Amino acid sequence: MVDPDATIDSDLPVGSTVALRRTADDSYEQIGVDATFGWLALSLFGLVVLVLGVMAVRSRAGAPGSSRALSVLLGVLVAAMLTSAFIGGVAGIAESF
């Protein structure tokens, strides 16, 4: 979506791309840390579900034991997801005050 009448109060080089969101009063604001980390947490959740699915298929297929590499990957993804969700949540709460 391109709004030819939109303006932004930041010094940006020509041709820069900036993530914006539309507010309730039909203006735009730059997306902050809360939205960025929220989307990161959601993306990581998708990867966690994918790895869990791979692990379930491997166990149903009779693969010998659960792969240690997949278990480590799952742990790292869950830790990163929870960290980004926490940061996004704290930033969102701080931004609302």
Jmol script that loads the backbone (N, CA, C; Angstrom):
load data "model"
ATOM      1  N   MET A   1       0.851  -1.160   0.000  1.00  0.00           N
ATOM      2  CA  MET A   1       0.000   0.000   0.000  1.00  0.00           C
ATOM      3  C   MET A   1       0.903   1.231   0.000  1.00  0.00           C
ATOM      4  N   VAL A   2       0.627   2.160  -0.869  1.00  0.00           N
ATOM      5  CA  VAL A   2       1.412   3.389  -0.959  1.00  0.00           C
ATOM      6  C   VAL A   2       0.458   4.566  -0.800  1.00  0.00           C
ATOM      7  N   ASP A   3       0.784   5.453   0.124  1.00  0.00           N
ATOM      8  CA  ASP A   3       0.005   6.675   0.334  1.00  0.00           C
ATOM      9  C   ASP A   3       0.868   7.842  -0.123  1.00  0.00           C
ATOM     10  N   PRO A   4       0.560   8.435  -1.284  1.00  0.00           N
ATOM     11  CA  PRO A   4       1.408   9.514  -1.803  1.00  0.00           C
ATOM     12  C   PRO A   4       1.391  10.780  -0.948  1.00  0.00           C
ATOM     13  N   ASP A   5       0.408  10.940  -0.080  1.00  0.00           N
ATOM     14  CA  ASP A   5       0.317  12.133   0.760  1.00  0.00           C
ATOM     15  C   ASP A   5       0.908  11.928   2.152  1.00  0.00           C
ATOM     16  N   ALA A   6       1.446  10.751   2.424  1.00  0.00           N
ATOM     17  CA  ALA A   6       1.982  10.462   3.760  1.00  0.00           C
ATOM     18  C   ALA A   6       3.323  11.162   3.966  1.00  0.00           C
ATOM     19  N   THR A   7       3.566  11.591   5.185  1.00  0.00           N
ATOM     20  CA  THR A   7       4.841  12.197   5.557  1.00  0.00           C
ATOM     21  C   THR A   7       5.354  11.503   6.807  1.00  0.00           C
ATOM     22  N   ILE A   8       6.656  11.565   7.021  1.00  0.00           N
ATOM     23  CA  ILE A   8       7.263  10.989   8.216  1.00  0.00           C
ATOM     24  C   ILE A   8       8.274  12.000   8.757  1.00  0.00           C
ATOM     25  N   ASP A   9       8.325  12.093  10.070  1.00  0.00           N
ATOM     26  CA  ASP A   9       9.210  13.061  10.713  1.00  0.00           C
ATOM     27  C   ASP A   9      10.521  12.402  11.135  1.00  0.00           C
ATOM     28  N   SER A  10      11.255  11.868  10.198  1.00  0.00           N
ATOM     29  CA  SER A  10      12.555  11.249  10.458  1.00  0.00           C
ATOM     30  C   SER A  10      13.487  11.564   9.313  1.00  0.00           C
ATOM     31  N   ASP A  11      14.774  11.640   9.611  1.00  0.00           N
ATOM     32  CA  ASP A  11      15.778  11.832   8.567  1.00  0.00           C
ATOM     33  C   ASP A  11      16.118  10.478   7.958  1.00  0.00           C
ATOM     34  N   LEU A  12      15.655  10.263   6.740  1.00  0.00           N
ATOM     35  CA  LEU A  12      15.887   9.001   6.050  1.00  0.00           C
ATOM     36  C   LEU A  12      16.532   9.266   4.706  1.00  0.00           C
ATOM     37  N   PRO A  13      17.421   8.379   4.279  1.00  0.00           N
ATOM     38  CA  PRO A  13      17.963   8.525   2.936  1.00  0.00           C
ATOM     39  C   PRO A  13      16.893   8.220   1.888  1.00  0.00           C
ATOM     40  N   VAL A  14      17.046   8.801   0.715  1.00  0.00           N
ATOM     41  CA  VAL A  14      16.087   8.591  -0.359  1.00  0.00           C
ATOM     42  C   VAL A  14      16.071   7.112  -0.726  1.00  0.00           C
ATOM     43  N   GLY A  15      14.875   6.572  -0.874  1.00  0.00           N
ATOM     44  CA  GLY A  15      14.712   5.174  -1.245  1.00  0.00           C
ATOM     45  C   GLY A  15      14.655   4.223  -0.069  1.00  0.00           C
ATOM     46  N   SER A  16      14.665   4.726   1.160  1.00  0.00           N
ATOM     47  CA  SER A  16      14.603   3.865   2.344  1.00  0.00           C
ATOM     48  C   SER A  16      13.220   3.258   2.494  1.00  0.00           C
ATOM     49  N   THR A  17      13.177   2.078   3.059  1.00  0.00           N
ATOM     50  CA  THR A  17      11.917   1.414   3.369  1.00  0.00           C
ATOM     51  C   THR A  17      11.703   1.475   4.866  1.00  0.00           C
ATOM     52  N   VAL A  18      10.514   1.889   5.282  1.00  0.00           N
ATOM     53  CA  VAL A  18      10.188   2.024   6.697  1.00  0.00           C
ATOM     54  C   VAL A  18       8.894   1.274   6.964  1.00  0.00           C
ATOM     55  N   ALA A  19       8.887   0.466   8.019  1.00  0.00           N
ATOM     56  CA  ALA A  19       7.676  -0.259   8.400  1.00  0.00           C
ATOM     57  C   ALA A  19       6.752   0.675   9.176  1.00  0.00           C
ATOM     58  N   LEU A  20       5.525   0.798   8.711  1.00  0.00           N
ATOM     59  CA  LEU A  20       4.530   1.668   9.342  1.00  0.00           C
ATOM     60  C   LEU A  20       3.264   0.885   9.627  1.00  0.00           C
ATOM     61  N   ARG A  21       2.473   1.412  10.543  1.00  0.00           N
ATOM     62  CA  ARG A  21       1.136   0.854  10.767  1.00  0.00           C
ATOM     63  C   ARG A  21       0.147   1.999  10.848  1.00  0.00           C
ATOM     64  N   ARG A  22      -1.073   1.726  10.433  1.00  0.00           N
ATOM     65  CA  ARG A  22      -2.131   2.735  10.450  1.00  0.00           C
ATOM     66  C   ARG A  22      -2.764   2.760  11.836  1.00  0.00           C
ATOM     67  N   THR A  23      -2.957   3.935  12.380  1.00  0.00           N
ATOM     68  CA  THR A  23      -3.565   4.083  13.699  1.00  0.00           C
ATOM     69  C   THR A  23      -5.069   4.264  13.556  1.00  0.00           C
ATOM     70  N   ALA A  24      -5.750   4.330  14.689  1.00  0.00           N
ATOM     71  CA  ALA A  24      -7.216   4.445  14.690  1.00  0.00           C
ATOM     72  C   ALA A  24      -7.681   5.760  14.079  1.00  0.00           C
ATOM     73  N   ASP A  25      -6.880   6.830  14.171  1.00  0.00           N
ATOM     74  CA  ASP A  25      -7.296   8.118  13.610  1.00  0.00           C
ATOM     75  C   ASP A  25      -6.848   8.277  12.155  1.00  0.00           C
ATOM     76  N   ASP A  26      -6.541   7.161  11.487  1.00  0.00           N
ATOM     77  CA  ASP A  26      -6.197   7.108  10.064  1.00  0.00           C
ATOM     78  C   ASP A  26      -4.868   7.788   9.739  1.00  0.00           C
ATOM     79  N   SER A  27      -3.991   7.898  10.729  1.00  0.00           N
ATOM     80  CA  SER A  27      -2.638   8.391  10.468  1.00  0.00           C
ATOM     81  C   SER A  27      -1.690   7.200  10.544  1.00  0.00           C
ATOM     82  N   TYR A  28      -0.418   7.440  10.362  1.00  0.00           N
ATOM     83  CA  TYR A  28       0.574   6.361  10.391  1.00  0.00           C
ATOM     84  C   TYR A  28       1.581   6.605  11.496  1.00  0.00           C
ATOM     85  N   GLU A  29       2.117   5.506  12.023  1.00  0.00           N
ATOM     86  CA  GLU A  29       3.211   5.595  12.976  1.00  0.00           C
ATOM     87  C   GLU A  29       4.216   4.506  12.651  1.00  0.00           C
ATOM     88  N   GLN A  30       5.463   4.765  12.997  1.00  0.00           N
ATOM     89  CA  GLN A  30       6.508   3.788  12.726  1.00  0.00           C
ATOM     90  C   GLN A  30       6.391   2.635  13.719  1.00  0.00           C
ATOM     91  N   ILE A  31       6.550   1.434  13.213  1.00  0.00           N
ATOM     92  CA  ILE A  31       6.437   0.243  14.049  1.00  0.00           C
ATOM     93  C   ILE A  31       7.637   0.187  14.982  1.00  0.00           C
ATOM     94  N   GLY A  32       7.357  -0.112  16.233  1.00  0.00           N
ATOM     95  CA  GLY A  32       8.414  -0.122  17.238  1.00  0.00           C
ATOM     96  C   GLY A  32       8.889  -1.517  17.584  1.00  0.00           C
ATOM     97  N   VAL A  33       9.564  -1.607  18.701  1.00  0.00           N
ATOM     98  CA  VAL A  33      10.160  -2.846  19.171  1.00  0.00           C
ATOM     99  C   VAL A  33       9.092  -3.883  19.488  1.00  0.00           C
ATOM    100  N   ASP A  34       7.956  -3.437  20.032  1.00  0.00           N
ATOM    101  CA  ASP A  34       6.920  -4.384  20.434  1.00  0.00           C
ATOM    102  C   ASP A  34       6.403  -5.203  19.257  1.00  0.00           C
ATOM    103  N   ALA A  35       6.109  -4.558  18.149  1.00  0.00           N
ATOM    104  CA  ALA A  35       5.602  -5.273  16.982  1.00  0.00           C
ATOM    105  C   ALA A  35       6.676  -6.156  16.349  1.00  0.00           C
ATOM    106  N   THR A  36       7.892  -5.678  16.309  1.00  0.00           N
ATOM    107  CA  THR A  36       8.983  -6.458  15.719  1.00  0.00           C
ATOM    108  C   THR A  36       9.214  -7.742  16.497  1.00  0.00           C
ATOM    109  N   PHE A  37       9.312  -7.639  17.812  1.00  0.00           N
ATOM    110  CA  PHE A  37       9.546  -8.834  18.616  1.00  0.00           C
ATOM    111  C   PHE A  37       8.303  -9.714  18.688  1.00  0.00           C
ATOM    112  N   GLY A  38       7.122  -9.121  18.575  1.00  0.00           N
ATOM    113  CA  GLY A  38       5.899  -9.921  18.521  1.00  0.00           C
ATOM    114  C   GLY A  38       5.863 -10.806  17.286  1.00  0.00           C
ATOM    115  N   TRP A  39       6.193 -10.235  16.130  1.00  0.00           N
ATOM    116  CA  TRP A  39       6.223 -11.026  14.904  1.00  0.00           C
ATOM    117  C   TRP A  39       7.339 -12.055  14.941  1.00  0.00           C
ATOM    118  N   LEU A  40       8.465 -11.711  15.557  1.00  0.00           N
ATOM    119  CA  LEU A  40       9.544 -12.672  15.694  1.00  0.00           C
ATOM    120  C   LEU A  40       9.106 -13.859  16.543  1.00  0.00           C
ATOM    121  N   ALA A  41       8.418 -13.593  17.650  1.00  0.00           N
ATOM    122  CA  ALA A  41       7.923 -14.670  18.510  1.00  0.00           C
ATOM    123  C   ALA A  41       6.935 -15.556  17.757  1.00  0.00           C
ATOM    124  N   LEU A  42       6.068 -14.953  16.969  1.00  0.00           N
ATOM    125  CA  LEU A  42       5.094 -15.721  16.197  1.00  0.00           C
ATOM    126  C   LEU A  42       5.780 -16.590  15.148  1.00  0.00           C
ATOM    127  N   SER A  43       6.790 -16.051  14.485  1.00  0.00           N
ATOM    128  CA  SER A  43       7.541 -16.823  13.494  1.00  0.00           C
ATOM    129  C   SER A  43       8.287 -17.985  14.147  1.00  0.00           C
ATOM    130  N   LEU A  44       8.891 -17.731  15.293  1.00  0.00           N
ATOM    131  CA  LEU A  44       9.597 -18.791  16.008  1.00  0.00           C
ATOM    132  C   LEU A  44       8.629 -19.866  16.492  1.00  0.00           C
ATOM    133  N   PHE A  45       7.423 -19.477  16.869  1.00  0.00           N
ATOM    134  CA  PHE A  45       6.413 -20.459  17.269  1.00  0.00           C
ATOM    135  C   PHE A  45       6.113 -21.405  16.105  1.00  0.00           C
ATOM    136  N   GLY A  46       6.027 -20.861  14.896  1.00  0.00           N
ATOM    137  CA  GLY A  46       5.807 -21.705  13.727  1.00  0.00           C
ATOM    138  C   GLY A  46       6.931 -22.699  13.531  1.00  0.00           C
ATOM    139  N   LEU A  47       8.165 -22.257  13.741  1.00  0.00           N
ATOM    140  CA  LEU A  47       9.306 -23.167  13.627  1.00  0.00           C
ATOM    141  C   LEU A  47       9.295 -24.234  14.718  1.00  0.00           C
ATOM    142  N   VAL A  48       8.869 -23.868  15.918  1.00  0.00           N
ATOM    143  CA  VAL A  48       8.767 -24.843  17.014  1.00  0.00           C
ATOM    144  C   VAL A  48       7.759 -25.926  16.644  1.00  0.00           C
ATOM    145  N   VAL A  49       6.610 -25.526  16.111  1.00  0.00           N
ATOM    146  CA  VAL A  49       5.591 -26.491  15.707  1.00  0.00           C
ATOM    147  C   VAL A  49       6.133 -27.392  14.597  1.00  0.00           C
ATOM    148  N   LEU A  50       6.869 -26.814  13.660  1.00  0.00           N
ATOM    149  CA  LEU A  50       7.456 -27.604  12.577  1.00  0.00           C
ATOM    150  C   LEU A  50       8.441 -28.647  13.115  1.00  0.00           C
ATOM    151  N   VAL A  51       9.317 -28.239  14.025  1.00  0.00           N
ATOM    152  CA  VAL A  51      10.289 -29.180  14.591  1.00  0.00           C
ATOM    153  C   VAL A  51       9.579 -30.256  15.407  1.00  0.00           C
ATOM    154  N   LEU A  52       8.550 -29.876  16.166  1.00  0.00           N
ATOM    155  CA  LEU A  52       7.776 -30.880  16.899  1.00  0.00           C
ATOM    156  C   LEU A  52       7.124 -31.875  15.946  1.00  0.00           C
ATOM    157  N   GLY A  53       6.633 -31.395  14.818  1.00  0.00           N
ATOM    158  CA  GLY A  53       6.044 -32.277  13.817  1.00  0.00           C
ATOM    159  C   GLY A  53       7.065 -33.246  13.251  1.00  0.00           C
ATOM    160  N   VAL A  54       8.256 -32.750  12.962  1.00  0.00           N
ATOM    161  CA  VAL A  54       9.322 -33.624  12.450  1.00  0.00           C
ATOM    162  C   VAL A  54       9.675 -34.673  13.493  1.00  0.00           C
ATOM    163  N   MET A  55       9.757 -34.264  14.752  1.00  0.00           N
ATOM    164  CA  MET A  55      10.073 -35.218  15.812  1.00  0.00           C
ATOM    165  C   MET A  55       8.976 -36.263  15.968  1.00  0.00           C
ATOM    166  N   ALA A  56       7.715 -35.863  15.833  1.00  0.00           N
ATOM    167  CA  ALA A  56       6.603 -36.807  15.945  1.00  0.00           C
ATOM    168  C   ALA A  56       6.612 -37.801  14.793  1.00  0.00           C
ATOM    169  N   VAL A  57       6.874 -37.319  13.588  1.00  0.00           N
ATOM    170  CA  VAL A  57       6.925 -38.215  12.429  1.00  0.00           C
ATOM    171  C   VAL A  57       8.078 -39.201  12.576  1.00  0.00           C
ATOM    172  N   ARG A  58       9.221 -38.728  13.057  1.00  0.00           N
ATOM    173  CA  ARG A  58      10.368 -39.625  13.255  1.00  0.00           C
ATOM    174  C   ARG A  58      10.057 -40.704  14.282  1.00  0.00           C
ATOM    175  N   SER A  59       9.366 -40.349  15.356  1.00  0.00           N
ATOM    176  CA  SER A  59       9.069 -41.349  16.383  1.00  0.00           C
ATOM    177  C   SER A  59       8.016 -42.343  15.884  1.00  0.00           C
ATOM    178  N   ARG A  60       7.046 -41.876  15.094  1.00  0.00           N
ATOM    179  CA  ARG A  60       6.033 -42.784  14.521  1.00  0.00           C
ATOM    180  C   ARG A  60       6.647 -43.722  13.488  1.00  0.00           C
ATOM    181  N   ALA A  61       7.646 -43.243  12.777  1.00  0.00           N
ATOM    182  CA  ALA A  61       8.286 -44.060  11.740  1.00  0.00           C
ATOM    183  C   ALA A  61       9.241 -45.078  12.342  1.00  0.00           C
ATOM    184  N   GLY A  62       9.450 -45.004  13.632  1.00  0.00           N
ATOM    185  CA  GLY A  62      10.323 -45.968  14.291  1.00  0.00           C
ATOM    186  C   GLY A  62      11.792 -45.617  14.209  1.00  0.00           C
ATOM    187  N   ALA A  63      12.082 -44.337  14.031  1.00  0.00           N
ATOM    188  CA  ALA A  63      13.481 -43.911  14.010  1.00  0.00           C
ATOM    189  C   ALA A  63      14.094 -44.203  15.376  1.00  0.00           C
ATOM    190  N   PRO A  64      15.330 -44.663  15.398  1.00  0.00           N
ATOM    191  CA  PRO A  64      15.947 -45.041  16.679  1.00  0.00           C
ATOM    192  C   PRO A  64      16.178 -43.838  17.589  1.00  0.00           C
ATOM    193  N   GLY A  65      15.321 -43.655  18.549  1.00  0.00           N
ATOM    194  CA  GLY A  65      15.470 -42.567  19.517  1.00  0.00           C
ATOM    195  C   GLY A  65      15.200 -41.197  18.917  1.00  0.00           C
ATOM    196  N   SER A  66      15.040 -40.250  19.780  1.00  0.00           N
ATOM    197  CA  SER A  66      14.847 -38.876  19.337  1.00  0.00           C
ATOM    198  C   SER A  66      16.212 -38.265  19.036  1.00  0.00           C
ATOM    199  N   SER A  67      16.304 -37.611  17.930  1.00  0.00           N
ATOM    200  CA  SER A  67      17.575 -37.012  17.533  1.00  0.00           C
ATOM    201  C   SER A  67      17.976 -35.923  18.529  1.00  0.00           C
ATOM    202  N   ARG A  68      19.187 -36.011  19.022  1.00  0.00           N
ATOM    203  CA  ARG A  68      19.676 -35.007  19.982  1.00  0.00           C
ATOM    204  C   ARG A  68      19.740 -33.637  19.326  1.00  0.00           C
ATOM    205  N   ALA A  69      20.109 -33.601  18.061  1.00  0.00           N
ATOM    206  CA  ALA A  69      20.203 -32.310  17.369  1.00  0.00           C
ATOM    207  C   ALA A  69      18.832 -31.639  17.286  1.00  0.00           C
ATOM    208  N   LEU A  70      17.787 -32.423  17.011  1.00  0.00           N
ATOM    209  CA  LEU A  70      16.437 -31.844  16.961  1.00  0.00           C
ATOM    210  C   LEU A  70      15.984 -31.365  18.336  1.00  0.00           C
ATOM    211  N   SER A  71      16.341 -32.107  19.376  1.00  0.00           N
ATOM    212  CA  SER A  71      15.972 -31.693  20.732  1.00  0.00           C
ATOM    213  C   SER A  71      16.670 -30.393  21.119  1.00  0.00           C
ATOM    214  N   VAL A  72      17.935 -30.270  20.762  1.00  0.00           N
ATOM    215  CA  VAL A  72      18.681 -29.037  21.052  1.00  0.00           C
ATOM    216  C   VAL A  72      18.096 -27.876  20.252  1.00  0.00           C
ATOM    217  N   LEU A  73      17.800 -28.127  18.971  1.00  0.00           N
ATOM    218  CA  LEU A  73      17.191 -27.091  18.141  1.00  0.00           C
ATOM    219  C   LEU A  73      15.853 -26.645  18.719  1.00  0.00           C
ATOM    220  N   LEU A  74      15.050 -27.600  19.160  1.00  0.00           N
ATOM    221  CA  LEU A  74      13.756 -27.269  19.756  1.00  0.00           C
ATOM    222  C   LEU A  74      13.936 -26.415  21.012  1.00  0.00           C
ATOM    223  N   GLY A  75      14.891 -26.770  21.854  1.00  0.00           N
ATOM    224  CA  GLY A  75      15.146 -25.990  23.066  1.00  0.00           C
ATOM    225  C   GLY A  75      15.594 -24.572  22.763  1.00  0.00           C
ATOM    226  N   VAL A  76      16.466 -24.429  21.781  1.00  0.00           N
ATOM    227  CA  VAL A  76      16.941 -23.093  21.404  1.00  0.00           C
ATOM    228  C   VAL A  76      15.800 -22.264  20.832  1.00  0.00           C
ATOM    229  N   LEU A  77      14.973 -22.869  19.982  1.00  0.00           N
ATOM    230  CA  LEU A  77      13.840 -22.136  19.397  1.00  0.00           C
ATOM    231  C   LEU A  77      12.841 -21.708  20.462  1.00  0.00           C
ATOM    232  N   VAL A  78      12.546 -22.594  21.409  1.00  0.00           N
ATOM    233  CA  VAL A  78      11.605 -22.249  22.481  1.00  0.00           C
ATOM    234  C   VAL A  78      12.177 -21.130  23.345  1.00  0.00           C
ATOM    235  N   ALA A  79      13.459 -21.196  23.674  1.00  0.00           N
ATOM    236  CA  ALA A  79      14.081 -20.139  24.486  1.00  0.00           C
ATOM    237  C   ALA A  79      14.049 -18.804  23.749  1.00  0.00           C
ATOM    238  N   ALA A  80      14.373 -18.814  22.453  1.00  0.00           N
ATOM    239  CA  ALA A  80      14.346 -17.566  21.680  1.00  0.00           C
ATOM    240  C   ALA A  80      12.938 -17.029  21.544  1.00  0.00           C
ATOM    241  N   MET A  81      11.956 -17.928  21.353  1.00  0.00           N
ATOM    242  CA  MET A  81      10.565 -17.500  21.224  1.00  0.00           C
ATOM    243  C   MET A  81      10.077 -16.855  22.522  1.00  0.00           C
ATOM    244  N   LEU A  82      10.351 -17.487  23.645  1.00  0.00           N
ATOM    245  CA  LEU A  82       9.900 -16.928  24.918  1.00  0.00           C
ATOM    246  C   LEU A  82      10.597 -15.604  25.232  1.00  0.00           C
ATOM    247  N   THR A  83      11.873 -15.502  24.898  1.00  0.00           N
ATOM    248  CA  THR A  83      12.598 -14.251  25.116  1.00  0.00           C
ATOM    249  C   THR A  83      12.030 -13.126  24.272  1.00  0.00           C
ATOM    250  N   SER A  84      11.784 -13.394  22.987  1.00  0.00           N
ATOM    251  CA  SER A  84      11.252 -12.336  22.127  1.00  0.00           C
ATOM    252  C   SER A  84       9.821 -11.979  22.512  1.00  0.00           C
ATOM    253  N   ALA A  85       9.033 -12.965  22.953  1.00  0.00           N
ATOM    254  CA  ALA A  85       7.676 -12.663  23.410  1.00  0.00           C
ATOM    255  C   ALA A  85       7.715 -11.795  24.666  1.00  0.00           C
ATOM    256  N   PHE A  86       8.637 -12.086  25.567  1.00  0.00           N
ATOM    257  CA  PHE A  86       8.775 -11.285  26.784  1.00  0.00           C
ATOM    258  C   PHE A  86       9.199  -9.858  26.454  1.00  0.00           C
ATOM    259  N   ILE A  87      10.191  -9.710  25.588  1.00  0.00           N
ATOM    260  CA  ILE A  87      10.659  -8.367  25.217  1.00  0.00           C
ATOM    261  C   ILE A  87       9.550  -7.592  24.514  1.00  0.00           C
ATOM    262  N   GLY A  88       8.857  -8.254  23.586  1.00  0.00           N
ATOM    263  CA  GLY A  88       7.751  -7.593  22.897  1.00  0.00           C
ATOM    264  C   GLY A  88       6.631  -7.201  23.841  1.00  0.00           C
ATOM    265  N   GLY A  89       6.328  -8.075  24.795  1.00  0.00           N
ATOM    266  CA  GLY A  89       5.276  -7.769  25.766  1.00  0.00           C
ATOM    267  C   GLY A  89       5.640  -6.605  26.664  1.00  0.00           C
ATOM    268  N   VAL A  90       6.856  -6.597  27.170  1.00  0.00           N
ATOM    269  CA  VAL A  90       7.298  -5.495  28.030  1.00  0.00           C
ATOM    270  C   VAL A  90       7.325  -4.185  27.243  1.00  0.00           C
ATOM    271  N   ALA A  91       7.813  -4.237  25.996  1.00  0.00           N
ATOM    272  CA  ALA A  91       7.854  -3.013  25.167  1.00  0.00           C
ATOM    273  C   ALA A  91       6.442  -2.527  24.870  1.00  0.00           C
ATOM    274  N   GLY A  92       5.526  -3.448  24.622  1.00  0.00           N
ATOM    275  CA  GLY A  92       4.140  -3.048  24.362  1.00  0.00           C
ATOM    276  C   GLY A  92       3.474  -2.418  25.562  1.00  0.00           C
ATOM    277  N   ILE A  93       3.731  -3.000  26.734  1.00  0.00           N
ATOM    278  CA  ILE A  93       3.161  -2.424  27.963  1.00  0.00           C
ATOM    279  C   ILE A  93       3.781  -1.057  28.240  1.00  0.00           C
ATOM    280  N   ALA A  94       5.088  -0.938  28.062  1.00  0.00           N
ATOM    281  CA  ALA A  94       5.761   0.341  28.308  1.00  0.00           C
ATOM    282  C   ALA A  94       5.294   1.411  27.331  1.00  0.00           C
ATOM    283  N   GLU A  95       4.990   1.002  26.094  1.00  0.00           N
ATOM    284  CA  GLU A  95       4.552   1.972  25.085  1.00  0.00           C
ATOM    285  C   GLU A  95       3.125   2.463  25.333  1.00  0.00           C
ATOM    286  N   SER A  96       2.325   1.657  26.050  1.00  0.00           N
ATOM    287  CA  SER A  96       0.928   2.048  26.257  1.00  0.00           C
ATOM    288  C   SER A  96       0.776   3.094  27.370  1.00  0.00           C
ATOM    289  N   PHE A  97       1.829   3.325  28.149  1.00  0.00           N
ATOM    290  CA  PHE A  97       1.732   4.315  29.225  1.00  0.00           C
ATOM    291  C   PHE A  97       2.211   5.665  28.793  1.00  0.00           C
TER     292      PHE A  97
END
end "model"
wireframe off; spacefill off
backbone 0.3
color backbone group
